[in-house]
């Protein structure tokens, strides 16, 4: 029959100790739940596997290149946007000033709000005194210059996306050369620990090359298409803002734009040369 303690709980079963003494076994402690693997250990293993194992090619070339590519992607995605290139609020404000024939005010607004449409419109207004054809040509030239500037910017991403796999391939070849060198140093007997280290370095370099190239080329294609679309929108907006100068009813056409004349350089007075005395 089971014995009970003073608190009504079952008594501990006696345990026979050596020498005939009877001892009571201590209560079994509740085993705590086994903790999960520490996150820090997983991060350390991933860092060793994907960074340190890549060798000097990965650490000193591919990883800095990935940081530069990420910074450029963020910068260009923030700069090449409709609100930064062809802001609708600025177009409406400029249209109101142009319709009211307040061209000097429109030029001031464009100057105070620098963007692509402002640059194109200012170029057209400055050339308006030479006629409508010169005005349109100036706006086209300014638009092409802006488009070329954007294309040259995003070309950096294309360069990074094209060079990164080549650097990764260089690291792969370097790791394979090291693998065969370790086999040769061990007398033709492959040592798996050294082979796995060299092969891991080769594969990590390839991984980083592709890891850099794929997003860089993807963002480059997105931005290239975005530049084309925004430049077309900018051309349409500039044409709509200057449409009144193409109608025969417009008073004076583009030549009637009253803008402050550009400053003329001051003429430098000539030095007076004293007349030579006439010798009889």
Protein Blocks (a to p, Z undefined) as FASTA:
>chain_A
ZZddfkopacddddddehhiacdddddddddddddddfklmmmmmmmmmmmmnommlmmm
mmmmmmmmmmmmmmmmmmmcfklmmgfklmmmmmmmmmnopaklmmmmmmmmgcfklmmm
mmmmmmmmnojklmmmmmmmmmmmmmmmmmmmmmmmmmmmmmmmmmmmmmmmmmmmmmmm
mmmmnnopacfklmmmmmmmmmmmmmmmmmmmmmmmmmmmmmmmmmmmmmmmmmmmmmmm
mmmmmpfklghijmlpccddddddddddddddddddddZZ
